[in-house]
Amino acid sequence: NPARLNSNGPLGSAAETAEAGGARGGIPPPLPDLKNHYYLLRHGQSTANVAGIISSARSLAGSDRHGLTLLGIEQSRGSAGRLVDAIAGDLAGDGGGDGGDA
């Protein structure tokens, strides 16, 4: 168990460990293996990015006011392909979703 500290220093005895949270020293049991997969994907470069504008206002949701640049369109197409490959790999069970840059 990792050393636990209290106001008197490290807890050493079994009684102190039990008092601090049980035989595992207060560390909760490990979580079960999760079956979910999560994918994060950011849009490509936008005109707002280039202009240094942060356009996160809810009023701009769905707006085409700050669309993608040509580079952003290319980035998005490349990312989309890698995302599809990662999902396909995960569905096939070969671990293709490695958490890398998608």
N, C-alpha and C positions, 0 to 999 in steps of 0.2 A: 504494500500500500504506500502511496506517496505520503510524505510527512505532512501532518496537519498541524496548523499553528493555532494556539490560543494565546491569551494574554500572558501565560506563564512560559511560553516556548512550545517546542514540538510535543505532541501527544505521543507517549510511548507505550504505556501499559495497555493491556487488553481491556481493562475497565474503562480507561479514558477513551479508547477507540470505540467501545460499545456506547459510551455516553455521548460521544460525538456523532453517532449516526449509524452504528452497527458494524458488523465485521468488515464491511467494505469501506469503512472510514467515511461514511456519508456520501459515497459515490453511488448514484442510481445505477440499476442494472442496465446493460447495453440494450439498445433498441433492436427489434427484430429487423431482418433484411426487408427493405421496402421494395415493392414491385413497380413503383411509379417511376417514370422518366420525365424529366423536365428539360425543356430546350429554351434557351434564351437567344434571341436574335435581334439585333439592332438594325434600324434602317440604314441605308447608305447615306453618303454625304448629301446634305440638303442645302438649298440656297441660304437658309437661315444659319446653318453651320458656317458657311463661307463668310457671311456678313457679321458673324459673332452675335447673333440674336438667339436668345433662349425663348422659344415659343411654346411654353408648356401650359399656357392659359387654356382652361376648359373651353372657352369660347372659340378657340382655334381647332378644336377636335373635328376631324373630318374636312378641314379646310385645305384647299389647294394653294393657299397663299404662299406657303414655303415648300414648294415641291423639291424633288430630287434634281441634282445636277446630272450631267451626262456621266460623270464618274460615279455618282451615287446609284444611278441605274445599273451600271456595270457591276458595282459592288453588290447590289441587291440580287442580281441574277446569279452571280457566283455563290453568294451565301445561300440562296434558295436551293441550288443544286447540292451543296454540301449538307444542308439541313435534311433534304430528302434522303441522301445517302446515309446519314447518321440514323435517321428514323428507320430506314429499311434494314440497316445492320442490326439495330436493336430488336426489331420485330423478328428478324431471322435468328436472333440469339447469338450472333457472332461477336457481340460487343462493339459493333461499328460506331455506336455513339460514344466516342471517347472523351467527350467534354472539351474537345479542342475548339479552335476558332471555326465557327460555322458561318 
